[in-house]
Each structure stands twice: as C-alpha cells, then as structure tokens.
Amino acid sequence: MHSALVSNQVAIVKQLMNDEKLDLNKFLSERQLVALYVKMPSSSLYRFDTNNIFHAMYKALVFNTNDINRRVKLKYVRLIIKSMMLGGNKVLYQNKKYDNNTIETHLFTWAVLMNRQEMATLFWERIKNGNIATALFGGNPERTGTICWGQIYAGFGRELLLEDMARSVLDIYYIHDPEGAELSIARKLPDWNNATCLSIANAGWHMKFMEHESCQIRLQKAWTGHLHIETTWQWIQFCIALLMPFMCAGMTFSMEMEQGETCIRSIGKLWLICVSPFKMIGFFMSPVTKFGYNCISYIILLGLFTWFVLTDLRPATDPNSPSTKECVVIFWVGTLIVEELRQVKVQAPHSVKKKRFLWFSDNWNRFDAVMYLWFIIVIILRYSLPVDQFATARMCYCISLLTFYIRSLQCFIINKQIGPKIIMIFKMMKDLFYFVMIIAVFAMSFGVAIEAILYPNMEPDIRIIFKSLYKPYWQLYGELFLEEIEGLVDNDTCHEDPRYLNQCPSVEGHRWVAPVLTAIYMLISSILLINLLIAVFSYTIDSVQEMSATVWRFYRYEIISEYVDRPTFAPPLIIINHIWRILGYLCCKCIDDDDDLKNEKDIQMFCGTSLRLKIKQEEHDSLNEMEMSSTKKYLESKKQKDHSSNAYHRNIDERLNNIEKMLRNIAERIQD
C-alpha cells in the first residue's frame, strides 16, 4: 500500500482499499503518515516551487533533521493548509494531535498537497462529512492564495476533477432542495474553522463553482438583503429611495420586514409617509443600499477634491489657507483610511502578518494602499515645502486626485454590463506592458542614433536621455518633428528654445541620414508594432469574452462580502460607526472580530441573507445527510455513465473485430 501511494498507482490503491483484508486504521499510523510526506520526492511537488512560503514550509517538513518529533512535523502540514486557505483551514493536527478516526481525510489531504487529483478523488469518495467543502479544498491547490488576474485567465481552461465533482454534487443537491443547497454553501463549517463553501471557493479561485445558480442566487439575496429588486421599475424606486429615504415605504420587502405598518395620510395635496422602523433599518442595512450611498459619497468627495485643486489650493502661509473644502477632503479621506484599517483588522486570520497578507492579496487593496500613502505624502509636502516650491506640492496633489478618479472604477465592477469590460482592461494592461517593453527598445535605439546625428558632442546633461526618447515617443501619435530632423530650424532663434538645450540641429553633409532613420522607425513602430498591438488586443478580447462573465461572477463575492460587513453610514459619517464600535469594545471587550462587531441575529434580521450563517447542530446534521445523499447519487450516476461508456466501447470493439474478420474472409476469397 505504501509503495502504491508513493508511486501514484491509483488502480492498485483502489483495489487494495476494496480488499476487506486491508485495515486502513491499522495501516495509516502517525509514523506512516509522516513517512508519506517525508519520503515523497520534491520533484512531484512542483507547485511548491512557485510559492516561497509553501516551499519553505515543505523544506522544514522534510529536511528538518533536528525535529524528530512526528507531531511537530504534522504541525508543518497544518501550517501549509492554513496558508493555502488563508486562515480557513480544516481542523487537522490541531494542537499537534493525530486523529485516527479520519483516515480518509488524512490520505485525501496528503494527495491534495502532492497535487494528485485522481488519488485525492479516490479518497474523497469515502469521506462521510463535508463533501462539497472538502472537494473545493482539493479542487485547485496550485491556484490557492493571492489573486492575480493573469493567473486566473492562464489557468481557466484546466480540467479540475474535484471542483467539477463539487459542482456536480451541488447540482444534484440544488435540484432536490434549492433552499437547502443555498443554506449549505453559506453555513459556517466548524471542521473548516467556521469558513463557508463560498469562502473556500473564493480562496481557491473556483470560478466555475461560484458561477453555479445556487451560489449566484445566494449572492444576489445577500446583495439586496430584505429588498426585492428585480424589475427596472423596482430599481428606479430604489434610486429614488436613495435620495429620499422615506420613499422606501413604497418598495417591496421580504415577509420579515412586513411586520411594521406603513400609513399614508392625505392632508390637502401633501402626502406624509410614515415608514415602519423595521423597513427603514432593513433598507439602510442592505448591502446594496450601503454600496449606493458609498458611491454617492465618493462622487461628492471627487467633486470637492476637484473643486479645491482647481480653484482654492494656496500655500499654507497665505490667509484662509487651507480652505474649508480642503479640510473637509482631508477629514473625508481620513475616514476612508480608518475604514481600510478596520477591514484589515477583521480579516479571518488571527496573526497580524497574515491579516496584512490577505488584505494585500487583492489588487484593489494594493492600489488603495498606494493611493492613501501618496495622499499622506502630499499632505506632508503641502505643509513642509517653502512657498517657492509650492508648485511641487500642487503637482503631487493633482497626481493624488488622478489616483482617486481611477479608484472610482471599482464602483462599476458590480454592474453586469460594465464589470466584465473592466476585467478585460486588467488583462489588456498586461499585453500593453509587454508591448511597451518592445517599443522601448526601438525608441531608444533610433532615438539615440537620430539625436547623436542632429546634435553631435552635446554638453553632458541628464536631460539628454529624456530628449532622446522625446521624439520617438510622440512620433507614435503623429508628431513627426520633420523641421528639426531635416535641419530646417531657424538657427537664430533655436538657442532660445529650451527644447534644443542651447544647441541647434546640425545636418551638414548627412542631411538624408536622420530622415531615413526616422522613416524606418515610423515603418516599424506605427505600421508594424501598433497593428501588432491592435491584433493582440483583438485576440485577447475574443479569448476572454466568454470567460469574462464567469470571472465577473466570481469577483462579485469580494464586493458583496465587503459590503455585508461594512458599516451602515457612508464616509465621512462612517466615523460615527467607528467611534461606536470602539466604545463598545472598550466597554465590554467581548466582541467577536469574526462577526465584525455585529450580532449574528441582527445581521440576518435587518440585512437579510447573510453569507456566513451560524446554524444549530440539528440543522448541520440534516444538511450533512442531504449532502451525503447527493454525493451518493452523484457517485451512482458516475458509475452508470462509466458502465455505459465501457459497454459502448466494448460494442465498438466487437464491431471492429467483426469487420476485421469480414475483410479477412473477403481477402481470402479474392486470393482463391
């Protein structure tokens, strides 16, 4: 058995497991399990070579000769799993304990870490609890960890056995019990450190699983909360209610919110609408409402930021400086920074380092870090630079405003039409980066050559390098500089032009060389390379058009889960929520960070559908039974398909043999 496992002989392992003489409980001792990890050749663990954290842990597991304690070695396995799942790991080897009652789970985990999906599938079929979550854990191990758009698209088409099996089990579950399937993927799993199937799928980048109808329905319910927003008219009502909250009385709520009453009184031509407090609280605590107010808040922030940068940005020594608008913007951005710090604090891992790693794994969060850091630097420069250098602070302020405008793109990602297009832009930016590297080679080579011909023996100056790239870059957009290249510049005035660095172009004796080099460069860059870039963009759009919607559905989880846990008020009023939370923490010090300082019942009552449900043990058992029943039905259907497929192939073989015999008989008759 040990040799078959190490050599990845799936058929032999399956035959031995079906043999009643083999007792897995006796075979897989703690010593044997550690031996499977240690004796495995490192060449089979190719996925660890792509991640320094996993590779370092693997070396500590295998090559740490000083650590002779087997249970300590199993601790390294637990750390690897924990790093893979970003804190939502299965409770294995906790406190360095070895549980002999979960043999299939131990072997399944070993097969997953060895990246042997067929072997892992064999052990998964024998696990009796949490089949969907377990399959998601092992479905795509080498893409577990930080999210990168290039890696997502690169590995999109790969066949993933366990992920497909998890999706198939969920299909059967959803057909027989839609509500139970939605509840099962959103419940907290004690065996997985209170993670959910949705969070495990998100950590493992299981886009096809997240695209499932039950996942999307659950996300949509969590997004709208107790609000029923499906038709165009309902969305119009919602937009009106954002501007006039009392109008939410005319919207459709769930049955739980209908406990309050809405009374409409007519006094002449004036209509007074008295909204139930239940509906009002449900409206404001819905994630879609939080998102709407945060978008409105961000637009107002951009307007104030733009207005004072254009009209009222003066040195600190001037009277009435800084202006009221600038102070409001600084305070506003400060509340945004505090909110980002809160999001880091409430991440699932308990370690500060892992919280920071998880937060930085998102591309938008990395952009936020750069944007806010740059804004802080701008504020420091604005009050530290002297008056004669205030133009530098103004320039930095303008760049900061630019980053805030780019950041507003995230508001559009949730939209079904615009979101996939923004995801395409991320992919095309990678192609553009490689194109810039290629064009830089030609621009530098031709630019330096032409510059040396036009301006021989220039005075040493760092600006020469930028001047050599100036003309080739702008020539890509049609600015040819033909007068300068052909030597037609007026020598009497060129010394006064700062573009020429106090030296006029000289083309005596070789007037034709610079124009010819320019023509060759334009032929390569404008005709060849630009059209190549257009062709690459067209190919990229065609290749990701089909998968962009899938990637967008996967990315929705990040946005929705963020706004489910986000405070009710939008910036800058969000500071009220932060002060309230701090006071509550100081008063009772019994707040659970995992629930984001909120009571679970309050979340489900006023926010509607939660993405992390805490249910009773009886409900857990009922859902596990239904999940196991769906797994058995899937395995039975799989066996039937395999049997029918084998029968079909046998039938084909028999027909081919009959045809072969007929041909031989015909050949013998012809010879006779």
Secondary structure, DSSP 4 states (H G I P E B T S, - for coil): -HHHHHTT-HHHHHHHHH-TT--HHHHS-HHHHHHHHHSS-GGG-GGGGG-HHHHHHHHHHHH-TT---HHHHHHHHHHHHHHHTTT-----SGGG---TT-HHHHHHHHHHHTT-HHHHHHHHTT--S-HHHHHHHHH-GGG-SS--HHHHHHTTT---HHHHHHHHHHHHHHHH-HHHHHHHHHB-BGGGTTB-HHHHHHHTT-HHHHTSHHHHHHHHHHHHTTB---SHHHHHHHHHHHHSGGGGGGS-B-GGGGGS--EEEEETTEEEEE--HHHHHHHHHSHHHHHHHHHHHHHHHHHHHHHHHHH----TTSTT-S-HHHHHHHHHHHHHHHHHHHHHHTSS-SSHHHHHHHHHTSHHHHHHHHHHHHHHHHHHHHHHS-GGGHHHHHHHHHHHHHHHHHHTTHHHHTSTTTHHHHHHHHHHHHHHHHHHHHHHHHHHHHHHHHHHHHSTTPPP-THHHHHHHHHHHHHTTT---HHHHTT-S-TTTGGG-GGGTT-----TT-TTHHHHHHHHHHIIIIIIIHHHHHHHHHHHHHHHHHHHHHHHHHHHHHHHHHHHSS-SSPTTTHHHHHHHHHHHHHHH----GGGTT--HHHIIIII-S-SSB---HHHHHHHHHHHHHHHHHHHHHHHHHHHHHHHHHHHHHHHHHHHHHHHHHHHHHHH-
